[in-house]
Amino acid sequence: MIADLPITSKVYLSNRPYSASSDGVRSFASYCQTSFGPAMLEMRNPRDLEWYLIVQSKFCIYHTATSAATTRTFHPTEEIARRFRSLADEWYRDRPRGDLHRMCEHPAYQQVIDLGWDVVPYVIEELNRKPEHWFRALARITGAKNVVPEESRGKLPEMAAAWVTWWNSRQ
Amino acid sequence: MIGDDTKYEYWRTAFPKLQSVGFEKTSSKTSEYNCIAHAVGTNDRWWSDAESEDEGYYWPIDRVESRIGQVEELEAALAHEGFVKCDSTRVEPGYEKVAIYVKDDNRWEHAARQLNDGRWSTKDGVNADFSHATLECVCPHYGRVYCYMKRVVAAAAVSPAPTVLISAP
């Protein structure tokens, strides 16, 4: 049962009992809201029918409804945390020292982006600890708009604080 | 020299010509500003024509999407800050000069600021600042020098002539 999952888990759902239709996903959202309290449902990419559900208890549920949907499997997010730590350390160590575009093209950075919404809490935690250039990853993954106020643009500590505030306001 | 937190080994590898012309590290390592910010004299922001404004970086003009990362976009930003192209690196009192570097893909890679004594100051990405005697000694790591630009130094920023006090015998 979903209710038995550890507090931080990633969930892949099959097409059953939740169909790949938006109605099916909404039923699932409704079920989660009942179980865990207020939740936000976002459609990330309508074409791919990717849906992300963020439940108030920081319980992140990731639903990919595709024709090749798998059976339900659970991946504790410690795995994501470890993966992020390893990729972040690699990036800090090996990233090009030049301009931002080249830094963000580094494979380790791109792999962080590929981790999707699941990695966001860890990127935010990292920003809280040490303001660094994770903003492109956050903007790409979340699609969030106007997070950093005009007067804070380019000021790393203030940019980091703005993204942390944005994240906290969603919880 | 300031601090000891930059890996000189990296600099020696990246800029093999540095050692022979001489360089001096002039700041601590920081990710808080980049070469463009340093070149225009603002060491508290990271300037970037980032792919999306939503990343939150500072750029003084509206980005033109088709030229993001291209040297023309940087030229336009510096022009907005009062810089015009010039054809010499000769020190001109009352002016400050920057040099822009590009790589073969026409993407801007770096900018260095001229110091009063004719040397150049570079902020090396997320590393530290250092001064260097020539523009060429950081090539080809930063590509090649594309152009020079200059602007009038703001009155408040011009150092007054030193006052010499002569005491009576």
Interface residues (C-beta under 8 A of the other chain):
Chain A: R95 P96 R97 G98 D99 L100 H101 M103 P131 E132 H133 F135 R136 L138 A139 A144 K145 N146 V147 V148 S152 R153 G154 K155 L156 P157 M159 A162 W163
Chain B: Y10 A14 S31 E32 N34 C35 A37 D44 R45 W46 W47 S48 A50 E51 S52 D54 E55 G56 Y57 Y58 W59 G69 R107 W108 E109 H110 D124 G125 V126 N127 Y142
